[in-house]
Amino acid sequence: MPDTPDPDPDPDREKRNSVIVRAAVSFPGATPVERRVRNLSPSGACVEHDGELQVGAIVHLQMGSLSDLSAQVMWVTGRLAGLRFAAPIDLDEARKPRGVGVRPKAGWIAEINDAYRR
């Protein structure tokens, strides 16, 4: 039986958008692991997993420019899990590449890639 992105749809849930996003997922008592996010909405996501997620577990994610997102596992299949975020997220920030953040504006590091720097 193939995994489906949403085995038990909730009619009141926001529409999710298909995405190709990587997230660092922290499981209780374990180091963060890279996981693929399959779909995303302001209130939740569907992520791939290797059997480590259990319904009801609380996980933390780093996705895009967002860090320490708290989510609860709502459903689990063999390879997929549905997460509900503790608070709504900004989809544009979640889609940004991780590691892209505030750029320095002063000092030598701000000019490190300046073509006219001596």
DSSP file with accessible surface (Angstrom, degrees, kcal/mol):
  #  RESIDUE AA STRUCTURE BP1 BP2  ACC     N-H-->O    O-->H-N    N-H-->O    O-->H-N    TCO  KAPPA ALPHA  PHI   PSI    X-CA   Y-CA   Z-CA
    1    1 A M              0   0  221      0, 0.0     2,-0.0     0, 0.0     0, 0.0   0.000 360.0 360.0 360.0 119.2    0.0    0.0    0.0
    2    2 A P        -     0   0  111      0, 0.0     2,-0.2     0, 0.0    76,-0.0  -0.348 360.0-105.8 -71.5 150.1    1.7    3.3   -1.1
    3    3 A D        -     0   0   50     74,-0.0    74,-0.0     2,-0.0     3,-0.0  -0.488  32.0-154.2 -70.1 141.4    2.0    6.2    1.3
    4    4 A T        -     0   0   67     -2,-0.2    76,-0.1     1,-0.1    73,-0.0  -0.925  21.5-124.6-115.1 145.7   -0.3    9.0    0.7
    5    5 A P  S    S+     0   0   59      0, 0.0    -1,-0.1     0, 0.0    34,-0.1   0.748 104.7  22.5 -61.4 -19.5    0.5   12.6    1.8
    6    6 A D        +     0   0   37      1,-0.1    40,-0.0    40,-0.0    75,-0.0  -0.631  63.4 170.4-149.5  82.9   -2.7   12.9    3.7
    7    7 A P  S    S+     0   0   59      0, 0.0    -1,-0.1     0, 0.0    69,-0.0   0.772  83.4  30.1 -70.8 -22.7   -4.3    9.6    4.8
    8    8 A D  S    S-     0   0  126      2,-0.0     0, 0.0     0, 0.0     0, 0.0  -0.612  83.7-160.9-135.5  73.9   -6.9   11.2    7.1
    9    9 A P        -     0   0   83      0, 0.0    -3,-0.0     0, 0.0     3,-0.0  -0.279   9.8-142.9 -64.3 141.6   -7.8   14.6    5.8
   10   10 A D    >   -     0   0   72      1,-0.1     3,-1.9     4,-0.1    -2,-0.0  -0.911   6.1-147.5-100.5 118.0   -9.5   17.1    8.1
   11   11 A P  T 3  S+     0   0  122      0, 0.0    -1,-0.1     0, 0.0     0, 0.0   0.767  98.0  53.0 -61.6 -21.0  -12.1   19.1    6.2
   12   12 A D  T 3  S+     0   0  147      2,-0.1     2,-0.1    -3,-0.0    -2,-0.0   0.541  86.8 108.7 -89.5  -6.1  -11.4   22.2    8.4
   13   13 A R  S <  S-     0   0   68     -3,-1.9     3,-0.1     1,-0.1    31,-0.0  -0.405  77.7-103.5 -74.3 146.6   -7.6   22.1    7.8
   14   14 A E        -     0   0   90      1,-0.1     2,-0.1    -2,-0.1    -1,-0.1  -0.324  44.4 -93.9 -64.8 149.8   -6.0   24.8    5.6
   15   15 A K        -     0   0  169      1,-0.1     2,-0.3    26,-0.0    -1,-0.1  -0.415  42.4-139.9 -64.3 135.4   -5.1   23.8    2.1
   16   16 A R        -     0   0   30     -2,-0.1     2,-0.4    25,-0.1    25,-0.2  -0.779   5.9-137.3-101.2 146.6   -1.5   22.7    1.9
   17   17 A N  E     -A   40   0A  60     23,-3.0    23,-2.1    -2,-0.3     2,-0.2  -0.842  21.9-115.8-102.2 136.2    0.9   23.6   -0.9
   18   18 A S  E     +A   39   0A 115     -2,-0.4     2,-0.3    21,-0.2    21,-0.3  -0.496  47.2 169.0 -67.2 135.5    3.3   21.0   -2.4
   19   19 A V  E     -     0   0A  16     19,-2.0     2,-0.5    -2,-0.2    76,-0.0  -0.924  41.2-137.8-141.7 164.5    6.9   22.0   -1.8
   20   20 A I  E     +     0   0A 144     -2,-0.3     2,-0.4    75,-0.1    18,-0.1  -0.879  50.1 145.0-123.6  93.2   10.4   20.7   -2.0
   21   21 A V  E     -A   37   0A  16     16,-1.2    16,-3.4    -2,-0.5     2,-0.4  -0.985  40.0-141.7-132.6 141.5   11.9   22.0    1.3
   22   22 A R  E     -A   36   0A 126     -2,-0.4    42,-0.5    14,-0.2     2,-0.3  -0.824  21.7-174.2-101.0 144.1   14.5   20.4    3.6
   23   23 A A  E     -AB  35  63A   0     12,-2.6    12,-2.8    -2,-0.4     2,-0.7  -0.989  27.3-129.0-136.6 146.9   14.1   20.8    7.3
   24   24 A A  E     -AB  34  62A   8     38,-2.4    38,-1.9    -2,-0.3     2,-0.5  -0.875  31.8-162.4 -91.9 118.4   16.2   19.9   10.3
   25   25 A V  E     -AB  33  61A   1      8,-3.2     8,-2.4    -2,-0.7     2,-0.6  -0.918   6.3-156.4-109.6 126.1   13.9   17.9   12.6
   26   26 A S  E     - B   0  60A  38     34,-3.5    34,-1.8    -2,-0.5     5,-0.1  -0.905   8.7-162.8-103.0 122.2   14.8   17.4   16.3
   27   27 A F    >   -     0   0   23     -2,-0.6     3,-2.2     4,-0.3    32,-0.1  -0.739  40.3 -81.3 -98.8 151.8   13.3   14.5   18.0
   28   28 A P  T 3  S+     0   0   99      0, 0.0    -1,-0.1     0, 0.0     3,-0.1  -0.274 115.3   1.8 -55.4 125.0   13.1   14.2   21.8
   29   29 A G  T 3  S+     0   0   95      1,-0.2     2,-0.3    -3,-0.0    -3,-0.0   0.649 116.2  94.5  75.6  15.2   16.5   12.9   23.0
   30   30 A A  S <  S-     0   0   58     -3,-2.2    -1,-0.2     3,-0.0     3,-0.1  -0.914  78.2-100.6-135.1 163.1   18.1   12.8   19.6
   31   31 A T        -     0   0  110     -2,-0.3    -4,-0.3     1,-0.1    -6,-0.1  -0.504  54.6 -87.9 -78.1 152.9   20.3   14.9   17.4
   32   32 A P        -     0   0   78      0, 0.0     2,-0.3     0, 0.0    -6,-0.2  -0.268  45.2-160.8 -61.3 145.0   18.6   16.8   14.5
   33   33 A V  E     -A   25   0A  45     -8,-2.4    -8,-3.2    -3,-0.1     2,-0.4  -0.944  21.8-109.4-126.6 150.1   18.2   15.0   11.2
   34   34 A E  E     +A   24   0A  80     -2,-0.3     2,-0.3   -10,-0.2   -10,-0.2  -0.648  42.2 174.8 -77.8 131.8   17.5   16.3    7.7
   35   35 A R  E     -A   23   0A  40    -12,-2.8   -12,-2.6    -2,-0.4     2,-0.4  -0.973  30.3-117.7-136.5 152.9   14.0   15.5    6.4
   36   36 A R  E     -A   22   0A  82     -2,-0.3    12,-2.3   -14,-0.2     2,-0.6  -0.754  20.1-143.9 -91.7 131.9   12.1   16.4    3.3
   37   37 A V  E     -AC  21  47A   0    -16,-3.4   -16,-1.2    -2,-0.4    10,-0.2  -0.851  14.7-173.8 -94.1 123.8    8.9   18.4    3.7
   38   38 A R  E     +     0   0A  61      8,-3.0   -19,-2.0    -2,-0.6     2,-0.3   0.831  66.2   4.0 -88.8 -40.2    6.4   17.3    1.1
   39   39 A N  E     -AC  18  46A  16      7,-1.1     7,-1.9   -21,-0.3     2,-0.3  -0.982  65.9-164.5-146.8 161.7    3.6   19.9    1.7
   40   40 A L  E     +AC  17  45A   0    -23,-2.1   -23,-3.0    -2,-0.3     5,-0.2  -0.998  12.8 168.9-150.7 142.3    3.2   22.9    3.8
   41   41 A S  E >   - C   0  44A   0      3,-2.6     3,-0.6    -2,-0.3    48,-0.1  -0.908  53.5 -95.4-141.1 170.3    0.6   25.3    5.2
   42   42 A P  T 3  S+     0   0   33      0, 0.0    47,-1.8     0, 0.0    45,-0.1   0.807 125.2  38.8 -59.2 -24.0    0.7   28.0    7.8
   43   43 A S  T 3  S-     0   0   33     45,-0.2    42,-2.3     1,-0.1     2,-0.3   0.568 124.2  -9.5-105.9  -8.9   -0.6   25.5   10.4
   44   44 A G  E <   -CD  41  84A   0     -3,-0.6    -3,-2.6    40,-0.3     2,-0.3  -0.988  49.5-144.0-172.3 179.7    1.2   22.2    9.4
   45   45 A A  E     -CD  40  83A   0     38,-1.8    38,-3.5    -2,-0.3     2,-0.5  -0.979  18.5-127.3-154.2 161.1    3.3   20.1    7.2
   46   46 A C  E     -CD  39  82A   0     -7,-1.9    -8,-3.0    -2,-0.3    -7,-1.1  -0.981  35.6-178.0-113.2 123.3    3.8   16.6    5.9
   47   47 A V  E     -CD  37  81A   1     34,-2.6    34,-2.2    -2,-0.5   -10,-0.2  -0.905  26.5-119.0-123.1 152.3    7.4   15.3    6.4
   48   48 A E  E     + D   0  80A  36    -12,-2.3     2,-0.3    -2,-0.3    32,-0.2  -0.567  37.9 175.0 -81.0 151.7    9.2   12.1    5.4
   49   49 A H        -     0   0    5     30,-2.1   -14,-0.0    -2,-0.2     0, 0.0  -0.954  38.9-126.5-151.5 168.8   10.6   10.0    8.3
   50   50 A D  S    S-     0   0  129     -2,-0.3    29,-0.1    30,-0.0    28,-0.1  -0.135  74.2 -75.5-110.6  32.7   12.4    6.7    8.9
   51   51 A G  S    S+     0   0   43     26,-0.2    28,-0.1    27,-0.1    29,-0.0   0.475 104.6 111.8  92.6   1.9   10.0    5.4   11.6
   52   52 A E        +     0   0   64      2,-0.0     2,-0.3   -25,-0.0    -3,-0.0   0.616  55.1  88.7 -85.4 -11.9   11.2    7.5   14.4
   53   53 A L        -     0   0    5    -26,-0.1     2,-0.4     4,-0.0    -4,-0.0  -0.695  54.1-170.9 -92.3 141.8    8.0    9.6   14.7
   54   54 A Q    >   -     0   0  130     -2,-0.3     3,-2.2    27,-0.0    19,-0.3  -0.964  36.3 -93.3-126.6 145.3    5.0    8.6   16.9
   55   55 A V  T 3  S+     0   0   99     -2,-0.4    19,-0.2     1,-0.3     3,-0.1  -0.299 112.8  22.4 -57.4 132.5    1.6   10.2   17.1
   56   56 A G  T 3  S+     0   0   35     17,-3.0    -1,-0.3     1,-0.3    18,-0.1   0.201  89.7 134.3  94.6 -14.9    1.5   12.8   19.8
   57   57 A A    <   -     0   0   30     -3,-2.2    16,-2.6    15,-0.1     2,-0.5  -0.331  52.1-132.3 -67.5 149.5    5.2   13.4   19.9
   58   58 A I  E     + E   0  72A  80     14,-0.2     2,-0.3    -3,-0.1    14,-0.2  -0.903  29.5 179.1-102.4 128.9    6.5   17.0   20.0
   59   59 A V  E     - E   0  71A   1     12,-2.8    12,-2.5    -2,-0.5     2,-0.4  -0.861  20.2-138.6-125.3 162.2    9.3   17.8   17.5
   60   60 A H  E     -BE  26  70A  71    -34,-1.8   -34,-3.5    -2,-0.3     2,-0.3  -0.968  20.9-164.8-122.4 139.7   11.2   21.0   16.7
   61   61 A L  E     -BE  25  69A   1      8,-2.3     8,-2.8    -2,-0.4     2,-0.5  -0.914  20.1-156.7-125.2 152.6   12.1   22.1   13.2
   62   62 A Q  E     +B   24   0A  99    -38,-1.9   -38,-2.4    -2,-0.3     2,-0.4  -0.999  30.3 163.9-121.1 119.5   14.4   24.5   11.5
   63   63 A M  E >   -BE  23  66A   0      3,-2.0     3,-2.2    -2,-0.5    33,-0.1  -0.985  56.0 -35.5-143.5 125.3   13.1   25.3    8.0
   64   64 A G  T 3  S-     0   0    6    -42,-0.5    35,-0.5    -2,-0.4    30,-0.2  -0.376 125.1 -24.8  61.3-134.6   14.1   28.1    5.8
   65   65 A S  T 3  S+     0   0   45     28,-2.5     2,-0.4    33,-0.2    -1,-0.3   0.377 119.8  99.6 -90.3   5.9   14.8   31.2    7.9
   66   66 A L  E <   -E   63   0A  34     -3,-2.2    -3,-2.0    27,-0.4     2,-0.3  -0.747  52.4-175.3 -93.9 137.5   12.6   29.9   10.7
   67   67 A S  E     +     0   0A  81     -2,-0.4    -5,-0.2    -5,-0.2    -2,-0.0  -0.924  56.8  20.3-131.6 157.7   14.1   28.1   13.7
   68   68 A D  E    S+     0   0A 116     -2,-0.3     2,-0.5     1,-0.2    -6,-0.2   0.869  70.8 173.6  54.2  44.0   12.8   26.3   16.7
   69   69 A L  E     -E   61   0A  25     -8,-2.8    -8,-2.3    -3,-0.2     2,-0.4  -0.703  21.5-145.4 -77.3 128.3    9.4   25.6   15.3
   70   70 A S  E     +E   60   0A  40     -2,-0.5    16,-2.8   -10,-0.2    17,-0.4  -0.801  25.6 169.0 -97.5 136.4    7.4   23.4   17.6
   71   71 A A  E     -EF  59  85A   1    -12,-2.5   -12,-2.8    -2,-0.4     2,-0.4  -0.992  27.6-135.7-145.9 152.7    5.0   20.9   16.1
   72   72 A Q  E     -EF  58  84A  79     12,-2.6    12,-2.4    -2,-0.3     2,-0.5  -0.900  26.9-119.7-109.2 138.1    3.0   17.9   17.2
   73   73 A V  E     + F   0  83A   1    -16,-2.6   -17,-3.0    -2,-0.4    10,-0.2  -0.663  32.8 176.2 -76.7 120.2    2.8   14.7   15.2
   74   74 A M  E     +     0   0A  66      8,-3.4     2,-0.3    -2,-0.5    -1,-0.2   0.761  62.7   2.9 -97.8 -33.0   -0.8   14.2   14.3
   75   75 A W  E     - F   0  82A  32      7,-1.0     7,-2.2   -21,-0.1     2,-0.4  -0.986  60.4-160.0-152.2 156.7   -0.6   11.1   12.1
   76   76 A V  E     + F   0  81A  50     -2,-0.3     5,-0.2     5,-0.2     2,-0.2  -1.000   9.6 174.1-142.0 136.7    2.0    8.6   10.9
   77   77 A T        -     0   0   32      3,-3.0   -26,-0.2    -2,-0.4   -74,-0.0  -0.643  58.3 -73.2-120.4-169.7    2.3    6.1    8.0
   78   78 A G  S    S+     0   0   59     -2,-0.2   -27,-0.1     1,-0.2     3,-0.0   0.882 126.0   2.7 -54.2 -43.8    5.3    4.0    7.0
   79   79 A R  S    S+     0   0  119    -29,-0.1   -30,-2.1   -31,-0.1     2,-0.3   0.466 122.1  65.7-123.5  -8.4    7.3    6.9    5.6
   80   80 A L  E     -D   48   0A   0    -32,-0.2    -3,-3.0   -76,-0.1     2,-0.3  -0.889  50.6-171.5-122.7 154.0    5.2   10.1    6.2
   81   81 A A  E     -DF  47  76A   0    -34,-2.2   -34,-2.6    -2,-0.3     2,-0.5  -0.998  18.0-136.7-142.9 141.3    4.1   12.0    9.2
   82   82 A G  E     -DF  46  75A   1     -7,-2.2    -8,-3.4    -2,-0.3    -7,-1.0  -0.858  22.8-164.0 -98.6 129.2    1.6   14.9    9.5
   83   83 A L  E     -DF  45  73A   1    -38,-3.5   -38,-1.8    -2,-0.5     2,-0.5  -0.901  12.0-155.5-115.0 143.8    2.7   17.8   11.8
   84   84 A R  E     -DF  44  72A 127    -12,-2.4   -12,-2.6    -2,-0.4   -40,-0.3  -0.980  23.7-131.9-115.5 120.8    0.6   20.6   13.3
   85   85 A F  E     - F   0  71A  12    -42,-2.3   -14,-0.3    -2,-0.5   -16,-0.0  -0.417   9.8-131.0 -70.3 147.9    2.6   23.7   14.2
   86   86 A A  S    S+     0   0   83    -16,-2.8    -1,-0.1     1,-0.2   -15,-0.1   0.809  95.0  14.6 -66.8 -30.2    2.2   25.2   17.7
   87   87 A A  S    S-     0   0   61    -17,-0.4    -1,-0.2   -45,-0.1   -17,-0.1  -0.983  98.5 -88.1-142.4 150.1    1.7   28.6   16.0
   88   88 A P        -     0   0  110      0, 0.0     2,-0.3     0, 0.0   -45,-0.2  -0.255  45.7-146.4 -58.3 145.8    1.1   29.7   12.4
   89   89 A I        -     0   0   20    -47,-1.8     2,-0.7   -48,-0.1     3,-0.1  -0.747  17.8-108.4-113.6 163.0    4.2   30.2   10.3
   90   90 A D     >  -     0   0   80     -2,-0.3     4,-2.0     1,-0.2     5,-0.2  -0.812  24.9-155.9 -88.3 113.8    5.2   32.5    7.5
   91   91 A L  H  > S+     0   0   29     -2,-0.7     4,-1.6     1,-0.2    -1,-0.2   0.856  91.2  55.4 -63.1 -36.6    5.3   30.3    4.3
   92   92 A D  H  > S+     0   0  111      1,-0.2     4,-0.6     2,-0.2    -1,-0.2   0.913 109.9  46.2 -63.7 -40.4    7.7   32.7    2.5
   93   93 A E  H >4 S+     0   0   53      1,-0.2   -28,-2.5     2,-0.2     3,-0.7   0.873 110.2  54.1 -69.3 -35.0   10.2   32.5    5.4
   94   94 A A  H 3< S+     0   0    0     -4,-2.0    -1,-0.2   -30,-0.2    -2,-0.2   0.810 106.4  52.7 -68.8 -28.5    9.8   28.7    5.5
   95   95 A R  H 3< S+     0   0  103     -4,-1.6    -1,-0.2    -5,-0.2    -2,-0.2   0.609  86.0 103.5 -84.6 -12.0   10.7   28.4    1.8
   96   96 A K  S << S-     0   0   88     -3,-0.7   -30,-0.2    -4,-0.6   -32,-0.1  -0.361  87.6 -93.3 -67.2 151.4   13.9   30.4    2.0
   97   97 A P    >   -     0   0   90      0, 0.0     3,-1.4     0, 0.0    -1,-0.1  -0.406  47.2-107.0 -62.6 139.0   17.2   28.4    1.9
   98   98 A R  T 3  S+     0   0   87      1,-0.2   -33,-0.2   -76,-0.1     3,-0.1  -0.380 104.0  36.2 -65.5 146.6   18.4   27.6    5.4
   99   99 A G  T 3  S+     0   0   83    -35,-0.5     2,-0.7     1,-0.3    -1,-0.2   0.290  83.0 119.8  93.2 -11.3   21.4   29.6    6.5
  100  100 A V    <   +     0   0   81     -3,-1.4    -1,-0.3   -36,-0.1     2,-0.2  -0.793  41.4 124.7 -86.9 116.4   20.2   32.8    4.7
  101  101 A G        -     0   0   58     -2,-0.7     2,-0.2     1,-0.1   -36,-0.0  -0.527  57.7 -14.7-144.0-145.8   19.8   35.3    7.4
  102  102 A V        -     0   0  145     -2,-0.2    -1,-0.1     1,-0.1     0, 0.0  -0.466  58.9-142.0 -72.4 131.4   20.9   38.8    8.5
  103  103 A R        -     0   0  182     -2,-0.2     7,-0.1    -3,-0.1    -1,-0.1  -0.782  23.9-107.5 -93.6 139.9   23.9   40.1    6.6
  104  104 A P        -     0   0   68      0, 0.0     3,-0.1     0, 0.0    -1,-0.1  -0.359  27.7-169.4 -65.0 145.3   26.5   42.1    8.5
  105  105 A K        +     0   0  199      1,-0.1     2,-0.3     6,-0.0    -2,-0.0   0.468  64.1  40.8-114.1  -6.9   26.4   45.9    7.7
  106  106 A A  S    S+     0   0   79      0, 0.0     4,-0.4     0, 0.0     3,-0.2  -0.937  88.0  32.0-140.2 160.8   29.7   47.0    9.4
  107  107 A G  S >> S-     0   0   53     -2,-0.3     3,-0.7     1,-0.2     4,-0.6  -0.108  99.4 -55.4  85.2 178.0   33.2   45.9    9.8
  108  108 A W  G >4 S+     0   0  169      1,-0.2     3,-0.8     2,-0.2     4,-0.2   0.829 129.2  61.9 -66.7 -31.4   35.5   43.9    7.6
  109  109 A I  G >4 S+     0   0   77      1,-0.2     3,-1.1    -3,-0.2     4,-0.3   0.847  96.4  60.2 -66.5 -28.8   33.1   40.9    7.3
  110  110 A A  G <4 S+     0   0   31     -3,-0.7    -1,-0.2    -4,-0.4     3,-0.2   0.800 111.4  40.3 -67.4 -25.9   30.5   43.2    5.6
  111  111 A E  G X< S+     0   0  101     -3,-0.8     3,-1.8    -4,-0.6    -1,-0.2   0.250  79.7 112.8-105.5  13.2   33.0   43.9    2.8
  112  112 A I  T <  S+     0   0   77     -3,-1.1    -1,-0.2     1,-0.3    -2,-0.1   0.835  86.6  34.9 -60.8 -33.2   34.4   40.4    2.4
  113  113 A N  T 3  S+     0   0  142     -4,-0.3     2,-0.5    -3,-0.2    -1,-0.3   0.225  84.8 129.9-106.3  17.0   32.9   39.9   -1.1
  114  114 A D    X   -     0   0   75     -3,-1.8     3,-1.4     1,-0.2    -3,-0.1  -0.570  50.5-151.3 -75.1 121.2   33.3   43.5   -2.3
  115  115 A A  T 3  S+     0   0   94     -2,-0.5    -1,-0.2     1,-0.3    -4,-0.0   0.747  95.4  50.9 -65.5 -22.2   35.0   43.5   -5.7
  116  116 A Y  T 3  S+     0   0  207      2,-0.1    -1,-0.3    -3,-0.0     2,-0.2   0.386  81.4 118.3 -98.4   3.8   36.4   47.0   -5.0
  117  117 A R    <         0   0  117     -3,-1.4    -5,-0.0    -6,-0.2     0, 0.0  -0.469 360.0 360.0 -71.4 139.2   37.9   46.1   -1.6
  118  118 A R              0   0  276     -2,-0.2    -1,-0.1     0, 0.0    -2,-0.1  -0.465 360.0 360.0 -87.0 360.0   41.7   46.4   -1.4
